[in-house]
Amino acid sequence: MAHLHQCLILSSLLLGVYSSGTLPTFPRHGRLYSKFIQSPQPLRLKGGFAVTPASPLPISEKSTAKAAIDGKVTLVFSIGYGLDNGVMVVSGPSDILGRGDANRAPKMQRKGGEQWELTLEVPLDKDVLVYNYIAMSNTHRYEARICERSISLSGLKPGTKVHLQDSFRSPKVATLATSCFAKAIFGRGNAEQYTKTENKVVSPSEIMWDAVADDEASVRFVVFAPRLEAGHSVWVSGSVEALGKWSTSSYLPMAHVGSHVYVGQVKVKKSELPVEFKYVVLDSNGQVVCKEKGDNRKVASNSDTRFVVSDSTFNYPTAVYRSAGVAIPVSGIKTSDSMGIGEFLDLMKVVDWCKLTGLQLIQVLPINDSGEDPSPYSASSSFALHPSYIRPAAVCEYYNKRFGVDASGCENWAKGLVDQLNKNWRIDHPKVMDEKRKLMDAIFDKVGIDVIMKDPELQKWAEASSSWLKTYAAFKVQLAKERTFNNKWWDCTTWRVHADEADSMTREQSLDYPTVARVYFIQYHLHHQLKEASRYAELNGIALKGDIPIGVTRCSSDVWAEPNLFKLDRNAGAPGYPEQNWGFPPYNWDEMHRDGCKWWRRRLQHMEQYFHAYRIDHVLGFFRMWEIPKHGGGGQYVPQGGLREWGLKNLRAIQTASNMMICGEDLGNVPPEVPPVLLELGVLGLRIQRWCDGHTWKYDYLSVAASSCHDCSPCRLWWNEEWGSVEGWYNFFIGKGECPGGPPDWVSQHIIKLHAESTSMWTINPIQDYIDMWENLRSQNCKNDIINRPGQTENCWVYRCHLRMEKLLEANDFNNFLKKMLQGAGRGTVY
């Protein structure tokens, strides 16, 4: 009976029977919760259902298809944007908005000051109109592409006029809608126990306009609110009855239409216009945790206002969000379980340390298969993972749990190798690869090819990975053959067998199938273990940031499979004396754009399985590349002009491939066209203090402030190797007495504090520089802390952290010190 009574009340609510003076309450997570406005209906959806905390009905199953309606409606686009020279346009994929071509998009008219307006008749043949604003001047400014702007036309009659009062969605703010924040830091893996909120998820096409009388107006509130803790929800408070009349216990609920855009709708008397309102954030207990700062918002009106949209960005009390992370190569992590090199599952203990210290991101170097080359930037595949990062003991456990295979002998073997190889202070790559290969072969033989290849999970993964997996497996098979007779095996364009034979090579009937199966076996478990680590990071609010090398080697499955995408008659490099020749072929961008950059899209979507952000190595290469004849010297930049258009075209193509946050390594001789393009697209740049003016308090917000990186010496080593530069730094940034040697730990603390207090969105510092803040945790020899010296090969890419993560987790005083430093700098403060 109680359930029937509640259903009757709910039905009455949706029909508008209850008066505002008799607001009912409904249980929410075991509590009474009444923070919604009942009359009029908050948000009308197809099928007649409203979005309220009391209405958990599945919207999509009840939606009704709308037949196409002849006729048009008038949309009045209005936006405020300061533009001295140029014009604002309204662009979009539809014909009426120029099909995405800014030069064909309808132009807006300036209505005084910074206000722009466009009146446009739009056919009612579609439910939703997608659009965006572009400021066209010497350098165009685009709205963030990650949070699509649209308006639902459902429920409007021909001849209706709708007023759109929009604000520009800056890429600067929209970076917070990337999966780095939405899925990891704020979203906590989108797990239900963390993310269940009162903002019901609906599609823009499901939302309908209210039918209004002559003396009424339908007001739709749209807000972009990317900074939202897991479990929190967005509501509207305002001056009219429908918004609770500024009550502290009644608010208008909003629906989530994706990309952190929230929509609410009410019907008001025209005499009540203009409506004043503000957005608020409520926690899972219904308590207000964040109110917008500043003056009340207003829905403007005039005599013909009957349908109006107010679209803006949440005005947070703290203007920007700033966070902190740690940079450490996967190979450099040391735990009690790793086998002479860091492994994917070791990332879970780094996550635990980040939670203790307030760090929210782990940045790693490239993790793709680079064969026998220890450099992670010499990838032989843009998709396959490096076999060195596998944990054999976890593979044994997998088959024991799922198939009852007793691989205890292999497990004991693995334990012995952990004890043996973990004693090394640096990575012995040949030894690690050889021992792991033999152990993985033994596990494969123990489990058996039939059990392995008939595993439903492996088969599911192989099917999803078919666009690269078969080619890669065939590449590995053929590479082993070519090395036995081809003295140019390192250039796969000289091979006798081509990639179009990959299907026949990977068939079960093929003589190569047993080798192919071993490739599948290793890659599946690498994927499985990295996914486990990535999911663990998400659930703990920690993002993983990967790295994309600027090129691929000539001996790669990518070049073998799609040679047309690379300029094989040239090498990439850099000008100078001597000229740098990197040995890999430049991208053939013209060819890549012929199919919409599908190779890049596949690459980034594959990467997005594991990562929430990525670093583009040498992002300047997307604007121009120093290209050298393959058999000679004397290179030149290509292209030599039009860098802005070229960089914008290339970067926009890859930006739309995934939802990951993008950071660009923009060091060196940066052309003036680069910074504006990165800003327009919301791509973060990189600032290394010793390589710029060092004024961390003046860094661009869309940047990463780093004390050092993998391509330079850590700060303590820098202090000992470049005394002249160090003295200048010390005198300017500290200036107390003589510059000390060492340096002492308080200097290292000062360096990290400068970066924590910087104006950059992120400070991501190498783990070496963090550890050096604490005297009794430092390595004995700081020369062992360097990762790479560009131009050299000896002792490069062999770094291992001298501390096991277990010991770092127990360093309570140090961990608390770092956490307080980051909190004091305002890092990680959501609201």
C-alpha positions, 0 to 999 in steps of 0.5 A: 500500500505504501508503494501504491500511495507513493506511485499515486503521489508521483502520478499526481506530481507529473500531472501538476495536481499538487500545489506548491504549498504541499510539496511531498517528500521521497526517500533518497538513499534512505533519507527524506529528500525534498529539494525539488520544485514540483510546479510547474513540471521541471523538465519535459521529456518525450513520453511525458516524464519529468526529471525529478529526484522522485522520478527514477523511471527509465526515460529512453524506454518511454520516449516516443519518436517525433514525426518530422514537422514542416515549417520553421522556427526563428532562433535569436542567437545572442552572445557577449564577446569582446572583439575589437576587429573581426566578427562572430559567426554561428557554425555547425554541421547543418547546411544552414550553419555552413556544414562546419566551415567557418567561412560559410557560417552566418555572421552575427551583428554587433548590437553595441559594446560586446553584444552580438546577435543573429536572427535565423530561421531554422527548419523543424526537420530535426529534434536538435540543432548543434552549433557553436560560436567562432570569433573570426579575427586575425587569430580565430577563437573556437569554443571547446569542442569537448562540450557540444552545444545544442538546442532541442527543438522538440515541442515547438510549433512553426513560427515560434521564436526562441531567444538564446542567451549564450556565453562563450565556452572557453577551451580553458575551462572545458579542459576540466571536462576531459576524461582526466577529470570527468572519469578519474579525478572527479568521476572516480571511474564513474562507479555507481557508488561514487557517481549516483546523483540527482542529475538524471542523464538524458539525451538532448533529443529527449527534451521538449519545450513546454506549451505556454499560454499567451501570458507565460514563458518557458525558460530553459537553464543550461550550465556547463559545470565541469568541476563537480565532485563524484556524487554531487549534483547541480540545481537552480535557485531563483527569484520566482516560485518555480525556482523556490524564491531563493529558499534554502530548501527548494531548488530546481533539479537539472538533467545531465545531457553529457560533457558536464552540461546540465539542463533545467526548465520551468514555466513562468508568468511573463510578468515575472520576467526578468528572472534572477537566478544562480546555480548551486551544487548539492552533495549526496545529503542534499547540503549546499557545498558550492554557490556561484559567486558574484551578482545574480544572473538574469534571464533577459526579456522583451515583449515577444519573449515566450521561449528563452534559453540561458546558457552559461558556465558555472561561476565557481568561487575559486576561478580556476582549478589547479592540481599536482602530479608525479612523473615516473616511467613505468620502468622506473617503479620499484616494488617488492613484486617487480622483476628488475623493472617496473611493471604495469601492476606496480602503478597501483602502489604509486596510486596509493602513494598519490592518495596519501600525498594529495597528488592526482596524476601519474605521468609515464613515458611511452609504454609501447613495444620498442623491441630491443631498443631501451628508448621508449621513443623508438616504438615498433608499434603504436598499439602493442605494449612492451612485454617487459612490463608484464608480471608473470606471477599474475598470469599464473594466478589468472589461469589458476583462478579461471581454469584451475591450472597449477602453475606453481612451478612457474610462480616459484621461478618468477619469485626467484627472478624477483629476488635476483633482478630486484637487487640491481640499482638500474635496469638490465634490459637484455637480461630482463627481456630474456628472463621474462621471455623464457618464463612466459614461454614456460607459462604458455607451454604449461597452460597450453595453446588450446586453453589460452586461445579458447579463453572467451576473454582473450577472444573478445579482446582479440576481436576488439583489437583486430585492426592492429593485432593481426598485423602486429603478430605477423610483423613480429613473426616476419621480423624474426625471419628477416633478421636471419638473412636480411642485412637491412632487416631494420627497414621493413620496406625491404622485407620480402613479405608484405603486411597484406599477407598478415591474414594468412600468417595468423590463421590457425592452419598457418605454420606460424600460428604457434608463434602468433598465439604467443604474441596474442598471449603476451599482449592480452595479459599486458592489456589485462594488467594495464587495464586493472591498474588504470581502473584502480587509479580511476576508482581512487581519483587518480588520472594516468597520463601517457606519452605519444612519441613524435614518430615511429621507427622504420622497423615498425608494424605501422610502417609495414602495414601503412607505408603510405602514411609516412615519408619514407624517402626522408628522415625527421630531425632538427636543425643545428650544428651538427644537424640532428637526424632522428632516423624515423620517417616524418608523417605524410599528413596529406595522406593521413587527412584523406581518410580523416586521420583514421590511423591517429583516431585508432591510435588515440582511441586505443590509448584511451582504454588506459589513459586519461591524458597524454603528452605529445612529444615535440608538438611543434612537429604538428606545425612543421618538421625538419625533414632530411633526405634519407641518404644525405644531409641538408634538411629543411622545415616542411611546411615553410609557411602557413604554420597556424593553419597546418598546426590547427588542422592536424591538432584538431583532427586528433583532438576529436579522436578521444576525450583525453586531456592533451599536453604538448611538449612545446620546448625549444625554438617555438614559432610564434604561431604555436602558442595561440593555437594551443590556447584555442584548442585547450592544449596545455604547454610545458614550462621547465623553470630552468629553460624559461624565465622561471617566473612560475607566478606568471605561467599561463594557466593552460600549462604544466609547471615542471621542476625538471623532466626525463630529458634533463638532469633532476634538480639536485644533479643540475645543482651539482653540474651547472653551478653558474646557472644555479647561482643565478637561480638562487640569487633571484629566487632565494637571495639569502646569503651564499648559494649552498652546495648540495643542495640542502633539502630546504632548497629542494623544498623551495623549488617544489613549493614554487611550482606548487604555487605556480599559476599553471593548471598542473604541476607535474614533477619527477619523483626524484625531485619530490624525494630530494625534499627529504634528506634521509630519503635521497639517493646516495648518488644523484647521478643515478637519478637521471633518465636520459641525456639527449644525444648520448646512449650510455646509462640512458633509460636504465633509471630505477627509483632507489626506493621501493614504493612500500618504503615510500608509503611508510614515510609518514612525515614526508608524505604529510609534508608534501600533502600540506604543501599542496593543500596550502598552495590550493592544489586539488581544491574543487570548489 
